[in-house]
């Protein structure tokens, strides 16, 4: 019985250590994300940077929309039996 309890407590100790590592990693990730959001917010104050960031986002959205349109056209062609 004593050996069982000893093993059980050892397992709990290892589990607690592993969970602590997970918690530390998650905390560091949240901390880094928060800093990134802060830096992005600071960058948005400068009109040039804000315009550049917004243009990059629009370019990305346009590229995604063009890709979706091309995929849809390929599906249409496949459905009609032409290629």
Rosetta silent file (secondary structure, phi, psi, omega in degrees, C-alpha in Angstrom):
SEQUENCE: XXXXXXXXXXXXXXXXXXXXXXXXXXXXXXXXXXXXXXXXXXXXXXXXXXXXXXXXXXXXXXXXXXXXXXXXXXXXXXXXXXX
SCORE:     score description
SCORE:     0.000 S_00000001
   1 L     0.000  -41.810 -179.434    0.000    0.000    0.000 S_00000001
   2 H   -63.755  -38.357  179.469    2.800    2.428    0.840 S_00000001
   3 H   -65.177  -38.794  178.067    4.456    1.741   -2.528 S_00000001
   4 H   -61.500  -47.219  179.848    1.180    2.503   -4.313 S_00000001
   5 H   -65.089  -38.925  179.146    0.839    5.855   -2.541 S_00000001
   6 H   -61.356  -44.509  179.633    4.485    6.675   -3.176 S_00000001
   7 H   -66.820  -39.018  179.844    4.012    6.026   -6.904 S_00000001
   8 H   -63.119  -44.585  179.160    0.752    7.989   -6.948 S_00000001
   9 H   -67.870  -35.136  176.743    2.381   11.027   -5.351 S_00000001
  10 H   -64.083  -42.581  177.702    5.355   10.750   -7.707 S_00000001
  11 H   -62.265  -42.122  178.772    2.950   10.711  -10.681 S_00000001
  12 H   -63.699  -39.334  179.515    1.142   13.777   -9.315 S_00000001
  13 H   -63.710  -44.943  179.050    4.472   15.565   -8.869 S_00000001
  14 H   -65.013  -40.277  178.670    5.507   14.826  -12.461 S_00000001
  15 H   -63.888  -41.414  179.023    2.110   15.883  -13.734 S_00000001
  16 H   -64.182  -40.386  177.715    2.310   19.152  -11.814 S_00000001
  17 H   -63.663  -44.568  179.928    5.763   19.862  -13.268 S_00000001
  18 H   -63.402  -42.265  178.821    4.550   19.163  -16.787 S_00000001
  19 H   -64.679  -36.433  177.664    1.496   21.384  -16.299 S_00000001
  20 H   -62.974  -39.880  177.415    3.746   24.136  -14.952 S_00000001
  21 H   -63.671  -41.909  177.172    5.821   23.968  -18.142 S_00000001
  22 H   -61.842  -45.681 -179.299    2.643   24.222  -20.226 S_00000001
  23 H   -61.815  -41.772  178.255    1.468   27.195  -18.159 S_00000001
  24 H   -62.721  -44.034 -179.519    4.833   28.956  -18.560 S_00000001
  25 H   -63.847  -43.432  179.255    4.795   28.430  -22.323 S_00000001
  26 H   -65.720  -39.447  178.270    1.223   29.711  -22.614 S_00000001
  27 H   -62.225  -44.542  179.436    2.032   32.731  -20.445 S_00000001
  28 H   -64.413  -36.593  177.932    5.022   33.586  -22.626 S_00000001
  29 H   -65.509  -45.084  179.237    2.891   33.229  -25.760 S_00000001
  30 H   -64.241  -40.306  179.083    0.195   35.552  -24.384 S_00000001
  31 H   -62.026  -44.744  179.693    2.860   38.005  -23.272 S_00000001
  32 H   -66.140  -41.192  178.095    4.443   38.018  -26.756 S_00000001
  33 H   -62.989  -39.889  179.246    1.038   38.414  -28.450 S_00000001
  34 H   -64.042  -42.869  178.870    0.222   41.324  -26.167 S_00000001
  35 H   -64.670  -39.626  178.997    3.513   43.014  -26.991 S_00000001
  36 H   -63.095  -42.943  178.517    2.904   42.452  -30.717 S_00000001
  37 H   -62.807  -39.748  179.047   -0.540   44.042  -30.445 S_00000001
  38 H   -63.777  -45.890 -179.542    0.962   46.996  -28.586 S_00000001
  39 H   -64.653  -38.311  176.841    3.668   47.473  -31.214 S_00000001
  40 H   -64.525  -40.980  178.732    1.083   47.246  -34.004 S_00000001
  41 H   -64.190  -40.386  177.099   -1.065   49.838  -32.253 S_00000001
  42 H   -64.225  -40.098 -178.680    1.940   52.134  -31.910 S_00000001
  43 H   -66.592  -30.017 -178.953    2.778   51.649  -35.577 S_00000001
  44 L   -68.408  -15.194  178.806   -0.766   52.603  -36.573 S_00000001
  45 L   -70.302  -32.656 -179.973   -0.145   56.111  -35.217 S_00000001
  46 L   -80.639  121.004 -176.035    2.252   56.858  -38.066 S_00000001
  47 H   -58.427  -38.964 -178.797    0.185   57.585  -41.193 S_00000001
  48 H   -64.171  -45.058 -179.397    2.771   56.115  -43.573 S_00000001
  49 H   -66.662  -39.576  179.613    2.994   52.856  -41.683 S_00000001
  50 H   -63.137  -44.235  179.099   -0.773   52.644  -41.315 S_00000001
  51 H   -62.572  -42.945 -179.455   -1.264   53.158  -45.044 S_00000001
  52 H   -64.428  -42.576  179.620    1.381   50.557  -45.867 S_00000001
  53 H   -65.317  -41.720 -179.387   -0.137   48.012  -43.473 S_00000001
  54 H   -67.718  -38.968  178.455   -3.635   48.610  -44.820 S_00000001
  55 H   -65.545  -40.548  177.953   -2.427   48.339  -48.428 S_00000001
  56 H   -62.246  -40.804  178.475   -0.642   45.070  -47.647 S_00000001
  57 H   -65.166  -41.505  177.964   -3.825   43.730  -46.074 S_00000001
  58 H   -65.067  -40.899  178.127   -5.881   44.782  -49.106 S_00000001
  59 H   -60.392  -40.933  178.735   -3.353   43.184  -51.468 S_00000001
  60 H   -64.433  -41.943  179.178   -3.595   39.953  -49.496 S_00000001
  61 H   -65.602  -39.138  178.275   -7.402   40.042  -49.650 S_00000001
  62 H   -64.418  -44.345  179.534   -7.326   40.666  -53.405 S_00000001
  63 H   -61.380  -42.171  179.205   -4.933   37.766  -53.941 S_00000001
  64 H   -64.196  -41.997  179.918   -7.162   35.475  -51.860 S_00000001
  65 H   -65.349  -41.326  177.954  -10.269   36.570  -53.791 S_00000001
  66 H   -63.781  -38.613  178.237   -8.535   35.965  -57.137 S_00000001
  67 H   -63.792  -45.158  179.288   -7.455   32.519  -55.980 S_00000001
  68 H   -63.002  -39.525  179.315  -11.012   31.657  -54.931 S_00000001
  69 H   -64.912  -41.028  179.264  -12.366   32.908  -58.278 S_00000001
  70 H   -64.930  -40.911  178.082   -9.851   30.774  -60.191 S_00000001
  71 H   -64.539  -39.794  178.770  -10.775   27.700  -58.129 S_00000001
  72 H   -65.747  -40.435  178.715  -14.468   28.371  -58.766 S_00000001
  73 H   -64.702  -38.343  177.167  -13.847   28.722  -62.492 S_00000001
  74 H   -63.606  -39.267  177.191  -11.957   25.421  -62.474 S_00000001
  75 H   -65.714  -39.452  178.344  -14.934   23.773  -60.766 S_00000001
  76 H   -63.204  -47.298  179.575  -17.292   25.278  -63.345 S_00000001
  77 H   -61.080  -39.507  179.467  -15.121   24.005  -66.200 S_00000001
  78 H   -66.153  -37.481 -179.334  -14.929   20.569  -64.591 S_00000001
  79 H   -70.110  -33.550  179.278  -18.714   20.466  -64.199 S_00000001
  80 H   -81.841  -15.966  179.469  -19.228   21.417  -67.850 S_00000001
  81 L    86.292   15.053  176.833  -16.661   18.874  -68.973 S_00000001
  82 L  -111.515  158.588  178.647  -14.376   21.447  -70.598 S_00000001
  83 L  -143.113    0.000    0.000  -10.916   22.316  -69.612 S_00000001
